[in-house]
Amino acid sequence: MLDLLGAVALLLWGLRLVKTGVMRSLGIRLRRWIASGTRNRLLAFGVGLVATLVLQSSTATALMTASFAGSGFMSTMMAQSIMLGANVGTSLVTRILALDLRLLAPAMIAAGVSAFGFSRSAPAKGLSRAILGLGLMLLSLRLLGEATEPMQHSRALIALMASLDAVPVLAVAVASVLAAAASSSLAIVLLAMSLAASATVTPALGIALVLGANLGGAVPPVLGTWRHGPLARRVTIGNMLVRLAGCAAVLPFIDMAARLLSDVARDPAALVIAAHMAFNGLLAVALLPLVRPLSAMMGRLLPEAAEPDGGPCHLDPDGLDMPALALAGAARETLRIGDCITTMLQTNQEALRRNDTGHSSRIAAMDDEVDRLNSAVKLYLARLNRSALDHGDEQRSNEIIGYATNLEHIGDIIDRNLCDLVDRKIRNRLSFSVEGEAEIEELYRVTLENLRLAQSILVTGDVQLARRLVESKVDIRHLEERSAANHMARLRDGMIESMQTSSLHLDILRDLKRINAHIAAIAYPILKRQGALRESRVMTGEQTALSR
């Protein structure tokens, strides 16, 4: 059993290396290719098949497809076609791995390790990682065969398989749970193949395990998109329902299927692989012509609705042909992002003041919401009818996107930097000096005032407010420099609190200064249009001479 568990773990680790290696090497191009290959259902089916062959994982293909569908760049019908292709792709991967390629395993492991050591670029290292992962997967298959061979003499295992053989539904359920836990139908099918090769399972039981592996393999994508919008969840839940329907259709005829496949594949291991390929192939043939009604059914099961706890509220798809209406909606949604950032900053300040680590999880959740809203705003404005935009509308669109992006950067600084500093202060039981705490509180207060000012500027575009915001950036710099100088003076005086919190104090000042720089960016386009913005703060030689 230890040998078996080790072989399965090595298989899963090799699969992970292949998936991450390919994503790091070809991720951007692969995503672009998947998004573009949706002109018709047959092309989408081919895209899903090839993508899964490259990634060695239908789960990865499902999550990428769901993200495209959730963003509105792909219809549910095309996404379901891709998923049918991905299911066939994973069965082809199993067929390839089942070939006798044992001599390739050490060669690919050696090549992957050597290439990784000599590679300097991230894509090259990713490709080396994928080669190493394939070698480990081939090695794990050999170990699986060696581990399962003695099992044919185990009375306990024979009794267990006999009980599963007597109740095929239970066998399907067990294989489903294992595939869902391993996040891989491929691993469970290959395990069933090894058990069949050692004569531990009958042909009928092998087919039941294949059905369960396919059903359980659809669960991880559903869990991965559970908190996404209905458009994304239609893809993964629809794929799971398709596999469930296929299992329900085949299960009553499992003995007949075993007899038919026994005529095609004499070898028990080959029969398991043939069952896997036949199941997904028949699903694709039966359902590819029916993806339109399937998509309509999923639309009724998961209708689009406003999500009270999150998601965009003001991005009306019907307004995309009317730039003024669309830009107003995008601006209102961006103001929501700003309000969320304000709450994050206030929560972080409260956590710093009260030494409360419970606020960090709330800030992380709010940062996720900021990321979702920022992506929604950018994708919404990217879908605007460009032929209907004049120069002013184009500028307004760029201003909104720029401000939303800066707010997203602020959220990252709060979540990743300021929260970490607060946690470090609490963990080490540190306290600021009275003067240092007052200086930090003042910088927080001014930062929040500037954020509220930036929100007003986004709505009004007022030049005087924009000038005031840029001038406050200079005040922030002076405030930060003065606080740093005071802190150094307290260090020279030997104040214990300042010595213990020196790095925390200076890091908080630095991060708040960075936040204010992102806040002030909203004012630059407005001042530039009015000719009130210099290209550089550095004085020219003539200005230097005049100042003297």
N, C-alpha and C positions, 0 to 999 in steps of 0.2 A: 504493500500500500504506500509506503514511503517513496519507493521508486516511481510509482504511478503518479503520486501527488507532485513529485519533483519534475517529472516529465511534462505534466500538464502546466505547471507553473512556468517551465522553460518555454513551452509553446506560447503561452499568453504573453510572456515577456518579449519573445521574438516578434510576435504580432504587434505589440506596442512599439517596438523599435522601428518596424517597417512603417507603421502609420505615422509616427512622429517624424521619422526621417524624410518620408515623401512630402509631408506637409511643410517641413522646414526648407526642403529643396525646391519643391514645385508648387507650394501652397497657393501663392497669389495667382499664378497662371492656371492652376487647376480650378480654382474658384471661378475665375473669369471664363474659363472654357465651359464649365458646368452651367453658368448663368446664361451663356450665349447659345447653348445647344438646345433650345426649346421652341424651335419653329414649328415642329410637328411631333406627334406622339412617338413615331418610329425613331426619329432622330434623338428625342429625349430618352427613349429606351436604350439606344446605343450609348449615349453619354453616361447613363447610370451604370451600364455594364462595364464600360472601359474604366470609368473612375474607380469602381470597386476592384477591378483587376489590379489597378495601380496601387490603391490604398490598402488592399488586402482586408478591407473592413466595410461591410454594408452599413454599420453604425455610423462611421465617419461620413459616408455619403449621405445618409439620412439626415444627419444634423446640419450639414452644409445646405442640402436642398430645402430643409425646413426653414433655415435662416433666410434664404432667398425668397421663399414663398411668403414668409412673415413680413418681409420688407416690401412686398408688392412687386418685385421684379420678375416673378414667375407665377403663373396661374396654378391653381390646385390640380387641374387636369394634367398639366405638363409635369408637375412634381410627382404625381402618382405614377406617371409613365417612367420617370427616372427611377423610382423605387422598385418597379417591376424589373427594370434592367439591373438594378443593384442586387436584387435577390438572385437573378440568374448568374450575375457576376461572381457572387460568393460561392455558388455551387461549382463554377468553373475553377475558381481558386482551389477548392477542395480536390477537384479532379487532378489538377496540376501537381499539388503537393502529394497526392497519393501515388504518383509515379515513383519508380525506383531511382531516386536521385541521391542515394546515400553518399556517393563519391563527391557530390557537389558540396555537401555540408562543410567538411573541413576546409575546402578550397575557398568557399564564400566567407567563412568565419575569418580565415587568415587574410583574405583580400580586404574585408571590411575593416578589420583592426588596423592593417597597414595603411589603407587609404585614409582612415580617420586620423592616424598619427601624422601623416604628411599633408593633410588638407589644411588650408588656411582660411578659406571662405566658408561662410555659413551654408550655402547651397551644397558645396562639395562635402562638407561634414555630414549634412543631412542625407545625401546619397550614400555615403559610406555607412551611415547608421542603418539605412534600409537594407543594404547588402548584408551587413552583419546580422540583422534581424532575420532575413531569409535563411541564412546559414543556421542560425539557432533553431528556427522552426523545423528545418529538415533534420537537424540533429535530434530534436525532441521527438519527432515521429519515430525515429529508430529506437529511442529510449522507451517510447510508448509500447512499441512492439515487443521489446524485451521484457517490459514490466508486466504486460498482460498475458504473455505466454504461459507462465506458471499458474495463472488464475483458473485455467481449465481443470485443474486438479483440486481447487478449493471447494469443499463441500458447502461452506457458508455462502460463497458467492453464487454457486450453482443453484442453491435453494432460493437466493434472492432473485436471480434472473428468472427462475421458474415462476415465482410469484408475480413478477412483472409481466412475464409472457402470458400468464393466465388472465391478467387484467390490463389490456393495452392502454386504457384511459389513464391508469396510474403510471404506466411507463411514460406516456406523453407528459404528464404533470411533472414527474421527476426530472425528465430531460429539460423541460421548460424552466424549472427553477434553477437547474445547474447552468443553463445557457444565460439566463438573466443575471445570475450571480457572477459569472465569468465575463459578462458583457461581450460574448462571442458565441455565435452559433457554430462557427467554423471549428472551434476547439472541441465542442461536444460531438459534432459529426465525426471528427477524426478519432476521438476517443471511442465512439461506437464502432468505427471501422476497425480499430485495433482489437476491440473485444470480439468482433465478428471473425477477424482473422485467427484468433486463438480459440475459436469454436465455443466461446463463453455465452454468446447470444444466438438465438435462432434468427432466420431471415425476417420473420414477422416482427419479432422484438426489435431487430435492427431498424426496420422501417418506422416502428412506433417511436424509437429514440430520435430518428431523423425528424419526424413530425414535431416532436417536442422541442428539439433544438431550434427549428425554424420559428416556432411560436415564441419561445423564450428569447430568441435573438431580436425580436421586434420590441421587447419591453424597454431596454436601455434608451433608445431614441425617444420613446414616449416620456420616460422620466426626465430625460435631458431637456425636453421642451415643455415640461409641465407648467412652468411659470411664464411661458411665452404667450403671445396672443393667439386667437383662434385660427388665424391663417397658417401659422406654423404648426399648431397642434393637429390641424386637419390632415397634414401629410403623414405624421408619425402614427397617429391613431388609426387613420385609414389603412396604412400599411399593416398594422397589427390586426385589424379586422379582416383584411384580405387573407392573411395567413391563418387566422382562426377559422374562417370559412373553409379554407382549403383543408385544414386538419379535420374539421367536422365532416367534410365530404369524403375524405379518403379513409378515415378510421373504420367505418363499418365494413370496408372491403379490403382490409389490410392483408388477410390471408390470400385473397385472390391476387392482390398486387405482388405478394411475395412469390406466388407461383409463376406469374408472368415474368417478373424480373429474374427469377432463377433460370428461365430459358435463355435470357440475354446474357446474364453474368453468372458464370459457374462458380467463380471465386466468391466466398461470403463477404470479404472486404469490398470487392468490386460491386457487389449487390447494394451495399449501403451507400456507396458513392453514386451509383446509378439511381437509387431511390431519391437521393438529395437533388440530383440534376433533373430527374423527371418531375418531381413535385414542383420545383420552381419554374421549370419550362412550361408545364401544363397551366400553372397559374397565370403566367405571362400570356400564353395563347388565349386563354379563356377571358381574361380581364382587360387586356390591352384595347380591344374594341369597345369595352364598357367603361372606360375611364371617365367619360363625360357624365353618365348617370351616377357613377361612384362619387365624383366630385360634387355633384348636386346633392347627393345624400349627405355627404360630410358637411356641406354648407348648411343643411337643415339641422344636423345634429349639433354643429358648433357655429352658430350664427355670430356675425360680427356685432359687437355691442361695446358701449363705452364701459371701460373698466374703472369702477369707483376708486380702487386702491392704487391705481397707477396707469401709465400709458398716456399717450397724447389725447387731448380733449378738443383742440381747436383746429386740427389739420383736416379740413373737409376736402375729400377727393373731388367733389363736384365743383369746387372753387378753383381748380387748377387752370381752367380756361379763362379765368378772370384774375389777372395779376394783382390788382388792388385788393381784392378779397382774400386771395391766397397769402399775400404778404402780410396782411393784417392778422390773419390766423396764425401765421408762423411767428409773428412778433409777440402775440399773446402767449403762444406756447413757450417762447424763449423767456418771457417774463416769469412763467412758472418755474423754469430752470433756475432763474435768478432767485426766486423766493426759496427754492429748495436749498440753494447754496447758502443763502442767509441763515436758514435754520441750521444747516450743518455747522457753520461758523459759530453761531450762538451756542449750539450744543457742545462743540469742542471747548469753547471758552468756559462753559459751565462745568464740564468735566475737569478742566484744569483747575478751576477754582475750588471744586468740592472733592477732588481726588476720587472720582467715580468712574470705574472702568466700564460700567454698564452702558455708557453712552456710545462706546466704540461700535458695538453691533448696530445700533441705530444709524450711525453715520455711514457705515458700510452699506446698509440697505438703501439709504438716501443717495449714496454715490452711484449705486447700480441704477437707480431711477433716473438720475441725471444723465448717465450714459445712454439709457434707452431713449430718453426724450431728445437728447442731442442728436442721436442717430436718426430719429424720426423726423426732426426738423430738417436736417441736411438732405435726407432722401426725398422728403416732400418737396423741398425747393428745387432739387435736381430734376423733378418730374414736371416742373412748370413748362407751359407752352412758350418756348423761347421766341417763336415768331410774333407773339403778342406783347413781348416785353420791350419797352423803350429804354433809353439810357438811364433814366432815373430809377426805373424799376430794377434794372440790373444792379445798380449801385446799392439800392435798398436791400436786395437779396444778399449781396456780398456782406453788407454790414450786419445783417441778422446772423448769417452763418459764422462770421468772424466773432461776434459777441458770444454766440452759443458755444463755439469752440473754446474761447477763453474761459467761459464758465466751467466747461468740462475739465479744463486744466486745473482750475482752482479747486474743483471737487477732488481731483487726484491728489493735490498737495495736502488738502485737509485730511483725506482718508489715509494716505500712505505716509505722510510726514508728520503732520501735527498730532494725529492720533497716536502715532508711535512714540512721539516725544512725551505725550501725556501718560501713556502706559509706562514708559521708562521712569518718569517722575514718581508714579504711584508704586511701581514695583520696588524701587530703591528707597522708598520712604524719604523723599527729598522735599525740601521747602525752600521757596525763594525768600530772599530778604524782603522786608516791607517795601523798601524803595524799588527793588527790582520787580516785585509783583505789581506795584502801581504803574511802572513804566510799560509793562506788558499789557495790563488792562487798558491803558490809554491807547496803545497801538491797536488793540482789538476794536476799541470803540471807534477810532478814526476809520479803520478798515470797513466796519459795518456801515458807517455814514457814507463812505465813498461808494459802496456797493448799492446803497439805496439811490444815490445820485446817478449812478450809471443806469439803473433801471428807468429813471425819469428821462435820461438822455435818449435811451432807445425809443421811447414813446414819442417824445417831442422833437428830438433833433435840434434842441436849442443850442446856439453857438456859445452863449454866455455860460451856460451850465457846463458845456464841454471844456471851455477855457478854465473854469473853476476846478474841474476834475483833474486836468493836467497839472495845474498849479499845486493841487493838493498832493500830487505825486512827489513834487519837490519837498513839500512839508514832511511827507513820510520819510524821505531820505534823510532829512535833517533830524527827524525824531529818532530814527534808527541809529544814526551816527552818535547822537547825544546819549542815547541809552547805552550803547556799546562803550562809549568813553566813561560814563558813570560806573558801569559795571567793572571796567578795568581799574578804576580808582578804588572801588570797594575791594577788589582783589589785592591791590597794593596795601590797603589798610588791614588786610588779614581777616576780613569778615567771613566767618565759617560758612554761612548759608550761600554766599556768592561763590566761594571756592567749590562747594559741592555741586552747585547747579550751573557752573560756568558754561559748559557746552550746551546744556538745555536752553539757557537764556539766549545765547547768541544764535542758536539754530531756530528758535521761535521767531526772533527778530528777522532773520534772513527769510524765512518762509512767508511771514506776513508782508514783507517788502515785495517778494515775488508775486504774492496775491494781488497787491495793489498795482503792480505793473500790468497784470492781466486785466484788472478792472479799468485802468486808464485807457486801454486800447480802444474802447468804444468811442472815445472822443477824437481820435486821430483822423478818421475819414471825414468827420464833420468839419474840423478845423482845416483840413487840407483843401476841401472844396471852397472854403472862404479865403484861402491864401494866407491863413494865420498860423501855419505850421512850418517851422524850419526843417530842413533836411537833416541837420546835425546840431548837437549841442556844442560841439567844438568850435571855438572862435577862429575866424580866419586871421591871417597875419595883419591885415589892415585893422580889424577890430581889436586885436591885441595891442597894436601901436596906439590906437585911440584911447584904450583903457589906461595906458600908461600916462 
